[in-house]
Amino acid sequence: MSIDLSENINPGSNVVQNLDKEEKLQPFDPLKNLYQTKVKQDNNSSGDIGRQELSKEEKRLVRELKQIARRVRRHEQAHKNVAGKYAGRIYYDYTEGPNGKRYPTEGHIKLDTRKIRNQPEKNIDKMETIRKAALAPQKPSKTDRAIAMDARQKEMQSRTKLMKKKTKQISSNYKNIDKEPSQINEQNNQIGKEVLQGVNILS
């Protein structure tokens, strides 16, 4: 399964979308409505808005769009930087400002969150990376945190499997302790430390 970490310009609505559901983000209505209203007013009066000097309200809107664009880019790039090889490309949705320029106001990045089967050590490392990537932005959303929690749970499941594997290895080593007692004891001591470390992490 893969997830889509998304930054939405609507305050409080940053979301991590599951691409399997093929959900579509809603546009940023306040800015869209404001701009469309202004365009309609100018069209009803005269001239081309692209050739007119921007009004005070339009300049404010451009400044706001620039701020949103910077925030969206930082948010998505933070996910990508930490996720590394588990991150896909970043996609942006754009909003055109009254100055005719387009600004990214929503972003999406696809992360590979699939478990690595039968390799608990590698899966632990992968889920740690996914968890850190989900929480990488300065202000992760609630759903970002939910993805991080899911990765943490998968990590803990792999740690439990790894502990069971190590415990079985200790039991197997004791069956051969008469043949190489010093070497077996050394191996079991090392494995025991690793199991104890796993217990501390799980607790």
Stockholm file with secondary structure:
# STOCKHOLM 1.0

chainA/1-203         MSIDLSENINPGSNVVQNLDKEEKLQPFDPLKNLYQTKVKQDNNSSGDIGRQELSKEEKRLVRELKQIARRVRRHEQAHKNVAGKYAGRIYYDYTEGPNGKRYPTEGHIKLDTRKIRNQPEKNIDKMETIRKAALAPQKPSKTDRAIAMDARQKEMQSRTKLMKKKTKQISSNYKNIDKEPSQINEQNNQIGKEVLQGVNILS
#=GR chainA/1-203 SS CEEEEEEESSTTCCCEECGGGTCCCCCCHHHHHHHHHHHHHHHHHSSCGGGSCCCHHHHHHHHHHHHHHHHHHHHHHHHHHHHGGGEEEEEEEEEECTTSCEEEEEEEEEEECCCCTTCHHHHHHHHHHHHHHHTCSSSCCHHHHHHHHHHHHHHHHHHHHHHHHHHHHHHHHHTTTTTSHHHHHHHHHHHHHHHHHHHHHHC
#=GC SS_cons         CEEEEEEESSTTCCCEECGGGTCCCCCCHHHHHHHHHHHHHHHHHSSCGGGSCCCHHHHHHHHHHHHHHHHHHHHHHHHHHHHGGGEEEEEEEEEECTTSCEEEEEEEEEEECCCCTTCHHHHHHHHHHHHHHHTCSSSCCHHHHHHHHHHHHHHHHHHHHHHHHHHHHHHHHHTTTTTSHHHHHHHHHHHHHHHHHHHHHHC
//
